[in-house]
Amino acid sequence: MKQSITRYIQACLSYQQHNVSQLKKPGNLQPITPPEGLFQLVGMDYCGQLKSTPRGNQYALCITDYLTRWIVAVSVPDCSAQTTVEALFNEYICRYGVPIVILSDHGTHFHNQLMDAMSELVGYSHIYSTTYHPQSNGMIERFNATLVPQITKLQDREHNNWDEFLAPVVFAYNAGTHSTIGCSPCELLLGREPRLSMNQPVSTFIFRRPNDYYEQAKSIQRTI
């Protein structure tokens, strides 16, 4: 059965197009110092231009937290400055708070007067990666290399509905074990594994008051 499955996968056109080996010879690494807390340093980049969906989306704005590796991806119709500001504010800042530093490339959708006004008004510093050197924001670049093959293999080719699979792919990434941190981004952020359909109900902890759960979550965070 294993051999049959292997032959079937290797004969798949989408597999051959997108499951390209990312292994390269090791070089001299200059890692970015991890931040001291959640959502202090986040990386931001666009994935696309992708084929337009029935909803009119052609890009995915991807934002990752450098400490937990937690990913947020938003499908958008374009990569204009206004679209970037609205997606960043509504889908990230209003959910997770204001980061201390945002790292992006020098694209006009990130480096413009509207984004400058946004950073000054909301209260974060916006820094930029080295020109023509995407490795300086390599964490989000690496996620993009994972995202495109996954949504391409899942989408309906006839209707090109990749944006309908964006949320499940991001959830699978956040719920999976990350090789760098040794656990899933969800565990590091929430202090617990996400409940999946195959999981059995657990009764390890008994909370008599809502505040009991909060105290337990704080104690977990202190041990990380």
Secondary structure, DSSP 4 states (H G I P E B T S, - for coil): -HHHHHHHHHT-HHHHHH------------PPPPPSSTTSEEEEEEE-PPPPPTT---EEEEEEETTT--EEEEEES---HHHHHHHHIIIIIHHH---SEEEE-S-TTTSSHHHHHHHHHHT-EEEEPPTT-GGGGHHHHHHHHHHHHHHHHHS-TTTT-GGGGHHHHHHHHHHSPPTTTSS-HHHHHHSSPPP-TTPPP--S---SSHHHHHHHHHHHHHH-
